[in-house]
Amino acid sequence: MKIAFIATYPPEKCGIGTFTHNLRNAIEQVTRGNDTYTTSIVAVSATPADFNYLEEVKYIINKNNPKDYVEAADFLKEYADICFLQHEFGIFGGENGNYILSLLSRLKIPLVATFHTVLNKPSKGQLSVMSAIGKRASRVFVMSDMAVDFLEHIYKVERDKIVKIEHGVPVFHMPSSEHLRRNLGFEGKKVLLTFGLLSRNKGLEVVINALPKVVKKFPDVQYVILGKTHPNVVRESGEEYRNYLKLLAQKRGVEDYVVFDDRYVTDEELIQMLKATDVYITPYLNEEQITSGTLSYAIGVGTVVLSTPYWHAKELLDEQRGILFPFNNSDVLADELIDLFEDPQKMERIRDAASMYGARLSWPKIAQRYLTSLDDVLKETLPEIIPYGLNIDISVMPEFNLKHLRKLTNHTGILQHTKYDVPNLKEGYCIDDNSRALIMVLMARKHIRDVNLSAYVTRFLSFIHYMQKDDGTFHNMLKYNYGYIPEKDSEDAFGRTIWALGTLVWEAQSDGHRKLAVEIIEKALPNVDKLKSLRGKANTLIGLCHYAGHDDNRLKAVKDKIVMLADDLVAAFKKTDSGIWRWFEDVLTYDNGILPLALLNAFNTTGDRRYIDVAVKSMNFLEKNTLINGVFIPVGNREWYKKGKKKEEYDQQPLEAMSMVMAYLQLYKITGDEKYLRSMFRTYLWFLGNNTNHVSLYDHRTGACFDALTPKGVNENQGAESLIAYWISHFTVQEAYYLQYE
């Protein structure tokens, strides 16, 4: 059996790399003398050139290079019988690590995977990536019972695929604890230890705040904080957290009792420290940790453990193998420590229970359990591998980049225009852009869990509220100094605002956001009957369909308006449909995909097939005139495309690609026909260079999008509309990609 691991790997300092190194070595140990077993490593790193890898590393993936994942699949086909993936968020490139899916979609051998983190509230993107891996894998390994439950019920992984195997513990022949304590300078001390990469979520301040009460009773206590600061924390805020802890120790008068050991230690050094420690403490601040390797190590060597009740700790410290104390509660922690030091027999009972359980966690025993599962996989018939993702190449899509959104957005809202990539304050704000920006961040929030976008939701909603008039309509333009710009009301802006609010009603994470969105919509509703423009009607129709959702009461309140707007679009289509010119007007103008998209939403809400029939006919007409030989060429805005006239190709606007991408996704959802996915992706690629000029409108440096494609190249301004059009298209394509795995 040729086993190929995909993971980070030493000398890169990473917990997953250490785990993989230990598991690989243990497999080599238990199969020594059996030439049928070999192991190799496909190492993943953001900076592979920085490392002199060990000889077992046979292939290297640059984390952020999509092509490396594709080429790695070819390597695995030639040199491995089974692929063993180590999954952790942050290891792989792409949003939520989705670049790994482009490798797995091309993999021709069995796949098994260890999930080191299993979230109970994943983002849509995280859920989709892990579900896709679980669907493709023949076995999925986790380290706790709770992770088994999450995989089965949240990620919908088949139960008979899931195998629980605990985290392994290294085996070293150690001197006695007394000898180690002398060598480490702990003789005569009651030693408390916390180990790991420092970051705010570790909660070490809880221990420091407990120390005054403990040292008053036991002045021989010493608290050792072992480990470097997490590299991501260093990049963002330097040693701010470590310095905070040092200042806190001084403030609490316990600086002489706290030792900061700023090292990344080897497994052997860590085991020595644990064997010389009286109490190991993990004071983490929240429960959402499914696996802790350091906690497993502590139990494995029989150390007394005090921990907050995060998921892994509750399971591992069960049956009196350790003691739990409440989150962020220094008083209870102090009392528990005092109680332990006053009762040596209790400490000995806990050590014995931990040691007995830890005996099953040695790496050789853990490796043998993995090998048994891998042997079973190779005996099974490899199921037919469905080539997921071939309609959409996720590897070409850039990661979400907030840089330009941050630049354009201030405490009022998102600014309308730029000069090049510099915000143009003279042009102020418009409700169009703030409404679409609200839709964009709501989409992003579903896909990306680790980026806090709630402040943007509040800002854009607040802007919409400020712009609503007493009669329920909306001002469209606002000066930078907050004065309204007098102009005729925009029905497009009205409709886009209703669309954004309707989306928020269902996507809000705050009751306040939801209630305000409903209030604004209800105030605006009397104006729906007055709409004249087709695009104003179409945008409003989409918004009302979102607003109605699956709520019978809301649907009842707005259904008449939904039917009225949809019927108006159908009537307009029938009036100009010649069988050849199959459109709603005698001219193709702007934001064209919005019209069929609106009817597709109306069909989803009402079930009336007239709407989908017209939507499909008009989309086919649009595609025939804009998707030419696989290249999206929208109607240029220099002169609209009139019936019987020649189509103007320039200037091409990002808004056109966005509306078409969204319409294609709706068609795929309704029909299941993958041709719409292919057309959607080709349209999206317009942003990335598959266009008449062969230039990218997406700016990888800024996370922005150029304002237009012109005969000479791109319009170098990077305004809000183009930024939003790109990212809405991006997340629409991502949603379509993940739908293929469902």
C-alpha angles and dihedrals in degrees: 000000000000108000119195117192121205111203146099110290143193139308081043106087104237133129093229090051090052091049092050092047091051094046093047092049091047091052089050089050098050093044096045110140092022106103093189089079122070132161134205136173133231099198121208121202140153089220107028093162089067093066136072097209126211118259094259089067103098101167135025128208119199099222094222098042109092093195092061091065092053093048092046089061089061091050092051092050090058102037109031140058094196134020116221111197122196106205126200128146110257097031097091130051129247128051109324088354093293094152088082089067091066087059095046093048088061097041114120099186132067117286128212124177141194114213108208093182125034112180122206092207105037123171116250089259094050091046092050096048095048093042089052091052090046091051093050096043124090090208133017118199124204133169105226141043091240091057089053090054094047093049093051100043105028103029095032094228111164109260095228089059094058120091125181114217118165125233111276126241124214119245116223130166101239135187117244120292090249091054091048092049090054092048093048095046094248097119111134092012134114098225125209117187137193119179134188145073107314120244136142095263091064091077097214090155087071090065094045090051089052095052101080091063092044099047091048087065098030112027091178092072118121123187115205119198104195123189146056123271113269108268092231089055091049090052093050104036110359115221094335094126095047090048090049090054092049092050090047091053089052092047091051091047095241102105090118090057097051123078120193109205104188100196139118097224131200121249090256092053091048093051089050090052092048093049089051093048126096098200129013113206129199106181097175114170103226138035099236099102113110097179135026116182093190091054089052090051091051093051090043093060094040100251120161106250130204113187145162111250101263114153101267093043093052090054100039096044094048120122093038095298088133144342129267125209128186122273115272093000111135094171094059091044091053092049092049092051092049091048091052095049090048092051111049091171091060090051090051092051090052091048091051093050091047093047092050091053093040092058088075092053101068112129095242091056092045091048091053091054091051091049092052090056093045091051089052091051093054091050091056125085108258106244119236107281110228108214096234118186099022091122090056126037101211091183093075093056117099122231119261108278119195095184099102095037088056090049095052097041124078133165090289102048142277116325117236107226145018138203099230101317095331117104111251104221092183091071095052123190139319130201091229092067096040091051094049090044087057090054090048096053091044088055092046092050091057092055103036119052101176098057116082107224099158093101090058091050090053093047097050093044091049089052091052090049091051092050097052115107126218090259091056097254122112138244107236104202132043127186120232087250089055099255115137114244108230112232140126113292115262115230089195089057091047091053095045090051092052088048092054093046093046089053092048092054089068100031100044117124091192127064088215092057092048096047093048092048090052091047093052093047093050090050090050098046098089088063095059092082090058097058116122108171119084094225092048088053093045095051091046091048091055090048094051092048089053090045093052092047110150094326110117094201094052091044090052090051096052106022094099090055092047091052092045093052094044092048090051090056092047091049091050090051094049091049094060102025108118097169088255102044097049103178143112095248139022088255137051108224130155139330087014099165090063092076098060090036090058092052091049089055090048090053091051090052101041106020090227106151093204087076097053092044092057092041093055093046093049093045091051089052092048092048092050090054101039110027101066117178091336094311121111110230108173125194108281118235096226088086128356121244106256123197109269093013133099119274116245110224099197144103095027115198128212089225090069093057092046096055092047093049090052093047092050091053091053091050090052092049092052100040105024088221109148093206086080090056090053092049091046093053094047089052091049090051087066085082092053099048107283091121140102092279097041092228130126117246090190111086108215091193097059105022086238135119128231115247100242148347110248132183089262098046128276133348097245096216115103107204132173098262094057093043091052094043091056097048095044087052090047095053092043090057090046091053090050092050093053092046088067089067096052 
